[in-house]
């Protein structure tokens, strides 16, 4: 039997989009992601309550873009995001409009020191309109890809109940619209 190593571009894009009765997301064990592989995977799954933790992985462009967007019942997201590499738009709009999300990702880290970089819009709008989010994840990235812009723009916009912000915002190489 053949096995697939890594995912193909757009592999699970919109796979469960608008499945309004889905309450739990399946485990996602892949560690090498492809462009847009999980894009909009659970978009508008308004009954989804819990998302599983991710393994450490290599992110690709738009791999998590809008993955859980509009999952209005989502209470708990993955507890951390650790990657061997980040990419443009990798987490763009990932949890946008998850209005019930109160707990998600204690930290965002890169396990490879040379990959501790922000890319274009990599975390832009990630938690935008997550009204119930209480604590922002620690961000352990400290470099910016030379052409990056808007990497964290509107990341926590309209998170009205946010009590704790990241202890330190990385500032070593700020670019246009960094925050």
Residue frames relative to the residue before (quaternion, step in Angstrom):
aa qw qx qy qz dx dy dz
X 1.0000 0.0000 0.0000 0.0000 0.00 0.00 0.00
X 0.3722 -0.7205 0.5426 0.2189 3.58 -0.92 0.91
X 0.1637 -0.7681 0.6075 0.1185 3.53 -1.15 0.60
X 0.4197 -0.6875 0.5349 0.2550 3.54 -1.15 0.65
X 0.1822 -0.7545 0.6216 0.1060 3.54 -0.93 0.93
X 0.8072 0.0681 -0.0923 0.5791 3.56 -0.40 1.20
X 0.4789 -0.6655 0.4963 0.2854 3.55 -1.30 0.17
X 0.4534 -0.6573 0.5301 0.2854 3.53 -1.26 0.43
X 0.6731 -0.4819 0.3711 0.4206 3.57 -1.24 0.42
X 0.8587 0.0585 -0.1000 0.4993 3.56 -0.99 0.98
X 0.2018 0.8487 -0.4757 0.1128 3.60 1.24 0.37
X 0.8104 0.1462 -0.0604 0.5642 3.62 0.80 -1.00
X 0.2666 0.7929 -0.5183 0.1779 3.60 1.18 0.28
X 0.8664 0.0057 -0.0668 0.4949 3.53 -0.88 1.10
X 0.2366 0.8254 -0.4900 0.1505 3.62 1.22 0.36
X 0.8036 0.1845 -0.0898 0.5587 3.62 0.93 -0.84
X 0.2562 0.8040 -0.5059 0.1788 3.60 1.22 0.28
X 0.8543 0.0918 -0.1313 0.4944 3.53 -0.98 1.05
X 0.4005 0.6570 -0.5244 0.3647 3.62 1.10 0.57
X 0.1337 -0.8783 0.4557 0.0544 3.52 0.39 1.27
X 0.6760 0.4655 -0.3086 0.4808 3.64 1.21 -0.14
X 0.4720 0.6764 -0.4372 0.3585 3.60 1.28 -0.13
X 0.1702 -0.8303 0.5263 0.0672 3.62 -0.69 1.08
X 0.7950 0.1666 -0.0912 0.5761 3.62 1.16 -0.50
X 0.3853 -0.7096 0.5463 0.2225 3.54 -1.03 0.84
X 0.4859 -0.6510 0.4813 0.3293 3.62 -1.03 0.62
X 0.5865 -0.5343 0.4549 0.4044 3.58 -1.25 0.33
X 0.1796 -0.7741 0.6019 0.0787 3.55 -1.07 0.79
X 0.1027 -0.8787 0.4651 0.0321 3.60 0.18 1.27
X 0.4673 0.7031 -0.4492 0.2924 3.64 1.18 -0.24
X 0.2338 -0.7918 0.5521 0.1162 3.57 -1.06 0.76
X 0.7166 0.3004 -0.2291 0.5863 3.60 1.24 -0.22
X 0.1261 -0.8364 0.5328 0.0265 3.52 -0.31 1.28
X 0.3255 -0.7260 0.5753 0.1897 3.55 -1.23 0.54
X 0.7035 -0.4507 0.3280 0.4408 3.56 -1.25 0.32
X 0.8769 0.0019 -0.0489 0.4782 3.53 -0.98 1.02
X 0.2755 0.8161 -0.4813 0.1623 3.62 1.16 0.38
X 0.7824 0.2236 -0.1416 0.5637 3.63 1.03 -0.68
X 0.2898 0.7886 -0.5003 0.2093 3.60 1.24 0.25
X 0.8621 -0.0104 -0.0510 0.5041 3.56 -0.90 1.08
X 0.2181 0.8264 -0.4992 0.1422 3.59 1.20 0.42
X 0.8009 0.1732 -0.0749 0.5683 3.61 0.94 -0.90
X 0.2063 0.8204 -0.5100 0.1560 3.57 1.21 0.41
X 0.8660 0.0440 -0.0755 0.4924 3.53 -0.91 1.06
X 0.3683 0.6729 -0.5395 0.3472 3.60 1.06 0.73
X 0.1614 -0.8801 0.4416 0.0652 3.53 0.38 1.30
X 0.6876 0.4381 -0.2999 0.4953 3.65 1.22 -0.10
X 0.4429 0.6985 -0.4528 0.3330 3.59 1.28 -0.09
X 0.1749 -0.8229 0.5381 0.0522 3.59 -0.67 1.15
X 0.8238 0.1283 -0.0160 0.5520 3.59 0.91 -0.90
X 0.1476 -0.7501 0.6385 0.0891 3.53 -1.17 0.75
X 0.4777 -0.6846 0.4765 0.2759 3.58 -0.98 0.84
X 0.5808 -0.5519 0.4612 0.3813 3.54 -1.31 0.29
X 0.3951 -0.6952 0.5515 0.2374 3.52 -1.22 0.58
X 0.4385 -0.6284 0.5441 0.3417 3.60 -1.14 0.45
X 0.6178 -0.4773 0.4221 0.4609 3.59 -1.23 0.11
X 0.0418 0.8388 -0.5349 0.0921 3.57 -0.77 0.97
X 0.4332 -0.6274 0.5714 0.3036 3.51 -1.39 0.16
X 0.2576 -0.8019 0.5247 0.1235 3.55 -0.51 1.21
X 0.2148 -0.7580 0.6056 0.1119 3.55 -1.23 0.58
X 0.7102 -0.4472 0.3167 0.4420 3.58 -1.23 0.30
X 0.8738 0.0180 -0.0682 0.4811 3.53 -0.96 1.05
X 0.2893 0.8060 -0.4866 0.1727 3.62 1.20 0.29
X 0.7858 0.2305 -0.1365 0.5575 3.63 1.01 -0.74
X 0.3003 0.7892 -0.4990 0.1950 3.60 1.22 0.20
X 0.8617 -0.0429 -0.0283 0.5049 3.55 -0.81 1.12
X 0.2060 0.8355 -0.4916 0.1339 3.59 1.19 0.44
X 0.8037 0.1687 -0.0655 0.5669 3.59 0.90 -0.96
X 0.2906 0.7907 -0.5021 0.1955 3.59 1.21 0.23
X 0.8449 0.1300 -0.1608 0.4933 3.54 -1.03 0.99
X 0.4119 0.6497 -0.5174 0.3748 3.61 1.12 0.57
X 0.1536 -0.8780 0.4477 0.0717 3.53 0.45 1.26
X 0.6974 0.4465 -0.2812 0.4849 3.64 1.15 -0.39
X 0.4430 0.7092 -0.4563 0.3043 3.61 1.24 -0.15
X 0.1869 -0.8076 0.5556 0.0637 3.56 -0.63 1.20
X 0.8140 0.1192 -0.0088 0.5685 3.56 0.90 -0.98
X 0.1971 -0.7709 0.5984 0.0934 3.52 -0.84 1.06
X 0.7393 -0.3450 0.2868 0.5022 3.59 -1.24 -0.19
X 0.5038 -0.6931 0.4277 0.2878 3.60 -1.01 0.74
X 0.8023 0.0109 -0.0058 0.5969 3.61 1.17 -0.42
X 0.1870 -0.7313 0.6367 0.1574 3.52 -1.34 0.27
X 0.0630 0.7810 -0.6147 0.0911 3.55 -0.48 1.23
X 0.0085 -0.8276 0.5590 -0.0508 3.53 -0.66 1.09
X 0.4416 -0.6531 0.5417 0.2918 3.53 -1.24 0.49
X 0.7852 -0.0105 -0.0125 0.6191 3.59 1.28 -0.30
X 0.2532 -0.7329 0.6113 0.1580 3.54 -1.20 0.64
X 0.1617 -0.7980 0.5762 0.0714 3.61 -1.23 0.26
X 0.6964 -0.4395 0.3503 0.4462 3.57 -1.29 0.18
X 0.8724 0.0550 -0.0667 0.4811 3.56 -1.04 0.91
X 0.2834 0.8143 -0.4851 0.1458 3.63 1.19 0.21
X 0.8082 0.1573 -0.0865 0.5609 3.63 0.97 -0.74
X 0.2405 0.8003 -0.5101 0.2038 3.58 1.23 0.46
X 0.8566 0.0076 -0.0588 0.5126 3.60 -0.81 1.10
X 0.2259 0.8402 -0.4814 0.1061 3.62 1.20 0.22
X 0.8128 0.1314 -0.0472 0.5656 3.62 0.86 -0.96
X 0.2650 0.7976 -0.5117 0.1781 3.60 1.19 0.28
X 0.8499 0.1208 -0.1482 0.4910 3.54 -1.02 0.98
X 0.4079 0.6366 -0.5274 0.3875 3.59 1.10 0.66
X 0.1459 -0.8808 0.4460 0.0637 3.52 0.48 1.28
X 0.6958 0.4483 -0.2762 0.4884 3.63 1.19 -0.37
X 0.4605 0.7074 -0.4367 0.3111 3.59 1.25 -0.24
X 0.0356 -0.8218 0.5686 -0.0090 3.58 -0.58 1.15
X 0.7881 0.1839 -0.0872 0.5809 3.58 1.16 -0.54
X 0.2708 0.7559 -0.5548 0.2179 3.54 -0.71 1.07
X 0.8806 -0.0515 0.0194 0.4707 3.54 -0.97 0.95
X 0.1937 -0.7836 0.5828 0.0939 3.55 -0.38 1.20
X 0.8124 0.0010 -0.0007 0.5831 3.58 1.17 -0.51
X 0.2118 -0.7121 0.6539 0.1432 3.50 -1.35 0.49
X 0.0957 0.8214 -0.5479 0.1265 3.56 -0.48 1.21
X 0.2753 -0.7010 0.6248 0.2060 3.50 -1.37 0.28
X 0.3666 -0.7649 0.4920 0.1958 3.56 -0.78 1.01
X 0.6843 0.4036 -0.2664 0.5457 3.58 1.27 -0.29
X 0.4637 -0.7297 0.4160 0.2819 3.64 -0.40 1.16
X 0.6837 0.4874 -0.3044 0.4499 3.62 0.93 -0.74
X 0.6874 0.4691 -0.2784 0.4795 3.60 1.23 -0.25
X 0.4160 0.7010 -0.4735 0.3337 3.59 1.24 0.33
X 0.4084 0.7297 -0.4382 0.3296 3.57 0.80 1.03
X 0.3851 -0.6576 0.5968 0.2511 3.47 -1.30 0.59
X 0.1513 -0.7634 0.6209 0.0934 3.57 -1.16 0.64
X 0.7456 -0.3871 0.2746 0.4679 3.60 -1.24 0.21
X 0.8709 -0.1091 0.0280 0.4783 3.52 -0.85 1.11
X 0.2209 0.8220 -0.5106 0.1216 3.63 1.08 0.46
X 0.8034 0.1611 -0.0979 0.5648 3.62 1.03 -0.67
X 0.3165 0.7676 -0.5027 0.2406 3.61 1.22 0.29
X 0.8565 0.0689 -0.0984 0.5019 3.57 -0.99 0.96
X 0.2685 0.8180 -0.4859 0.1505 3.60 1.22 0.19
X 0.8049 0.1511 -0.0615 0.5705 3.60 0.90 -0.93
X 0.2625 0.7978 -0.5087 0.1894 3.59 1.21 0.35
X 0.8473 0.0981 -0.1329 0.5048 3.55 -0.95 1.03
X 0.4087 0.6443 -0.5200 0.3840 3.58 1.09 0.70
X 0.1977 -0.8606 0.4596 0.0944 3.54 0.45 1.29
X 0.7425 0.4329 -0.2263 0.4585 3.61 1.03 -0.71
X 0.4419 0.7018 -0.4623 0.3139 3.61 1.24 -0.12
X 0.2519 -0.8123 0.5162 0.1008 3.56 -0.75 1.11
X 0.8182 0.1332 -0.0275 0.5586 3.58 0.98 -0.81
X 0.3545 -0.7302 0.5474 0.2037 3.55 -0.87 0.99
X 0.5036 -0.6516 0.4625 0.3286 3.61 -1.01 0.68
X 0.5039 -0.5879 0.5259 0.3519 3.54 -1.23 0.50
X 0.2038 -0.7771 0.5865 0.1028 3.57 -0.98 0.84
X 0.1505 -0.8384 0.5223 0.0408 3.56 -0.39 1.27
X 0.4640 0.6476 -0.4685 0.3818 3.60 1.17 0.44
X 0.0573 -0.8467 0.5287 0.0155 3.59 -0.88 0.79
X 0.6927 0.3957 -0.2831 0.5324 3.60 1.22 0.21
X 0.2741 -0.7472 0.5850 0.1562 3.52 -1.27 0.44
X 0.4896 -0.6122 0.5277 0.3270 3.55 -0.98 0.83
X 0.6124 -0.6340 0.3298 0.3379 3.58 -0.83 0.99
X 0.7620 0.3408 -0.2062 0.5106 3.62 1.07 -0.53
X 0.4175 0.7468 -0.4438 0.2666 3.59 1.25 0.07
X 0.0396 0.7643 -0.6433 0.0209 3.53 -1.19 0.65
X 0.8452 0.2089 -0.1435 0.4705 3.54 -1.16 0.64
X 0.2472 0.8366 -0.4702 0.1336 3.60 1.18 0.42
X 0.7965 0.1558 -0.1119 0.5734 3.62 1.06 -0.55
X 0.2958 0.7833 -0.5135 0.1878 3.61 1.15 0.30
X 0.8594 0.0374 -0.0899 0.5020 3.54 -0.98 1.02
X 0.2085 0.8250 -0.5040 0.1480 3.59 1.18 0.49
X 0.8078 0.1685 -0.0666 0.5609 3.60 0.96 -0.89
X 0.2496 0.7961 -0.5169 0.1917 3.60 1.15 0.47
X 0.8526 0.0885 -0.1231 0.5000 3.55 -0.97 1.02
X 0.3962 0.6459 -0.5336 0.3756 3.57 1.04 0.75
X 0.1755 -0.8732 0.4480 0.0780 3.53 0.53 1.29
X 0.7595 0.3817 -0.2050 0.4852 3.60 1.01 -0.70
X 0.3437 0.7520 -0.4943 0.2684 3.58 1.26 0.24
X 0.2040 -0.7988 0.5610 0.0750 3.56 -0.64 1.18
X 0.8056 0.1867 -0.0596 0.5591 3.56 0.94 -0.92
X 0.2281 -0.7512 0.6058 0.1295 3.55 -0.84 1.02
X 0.6674 -0.4362 0.3492 0.4923 3.62 -1.18 0.08
X 0.5622 -0.6280 0.4161 0.3412 3.61 -0.95 0.86
X 0.7896 0.0131 0.0132 0.6133 3.56 1.08 -0.69
X 0.2645 -0.7372 0.5966 0.1752 3.54 -0.96 0.85
X 0.4622 -0.6915 0.4752 0.2870 3.60 -0.73 1.00
X 0.0252 -0.8355 0.5474 -0.0401 3.56 -0.74 1.07
X 0.3858 0.7791 -0.4528 0.1978 3.61 1.17 0.07
X 0.8117 0.0369 -0.0048 0.5828 3.61 1.08 -0.53
X 0.0045 -0.8413 0.5396 -0.0322 3.55 0.48 1.20
X 0.1133 -0.7783 0.6144 0.0625 3.57 -1.06 0.77
X 0.7850 -0.3203 0.2303 0.4776 3.59 -1.29 -0.13
X 0.8616 0.0065 -0.0369 0.5061 3.54 -0.94 0.96
X 0.1229 0.8373 -0.5215 0.1094 3.58 1.03 0.79
X 0.7882 0.0801 -0.0396 0.6089 3.57 0.89 -0.85
